[in-house]
Amino acid sequence: PMAESQKKRHNCASCFMPFKEDPGVREHPDYCSYCYRNGQHNADGSTLKHFQEMCYTNMVKNGLPQWKAKFFAWTIQFAHTGKEENSKFVSV
């Protein structure tokens, strides 16, 4: 079977936003332009709540309806990014 990293993703691995709704330029095949920018994941060193707020703000600023942005930001807590032992989020 194909490894998870080799499968073609249709949604961001962090916020689950469909790539077809991402208005930005994706720099990484697994993440949307909000979650991964300038060569690094934007969650590095942040709390989950801070990362969710940052994603929500950027999505709304770039024209995503508030209800959609709120939903995608809320789903971040279920993504593997925050559940791994080497999570990108700091503990609070």
Secondary structure by P-SEA (a helix, b strand, c coil): cccccccccccccccccccccccccccccccccccccccccccccccaaaaaaaaaaaaaaacccaaaaaaaaaaccccccccccccccccc
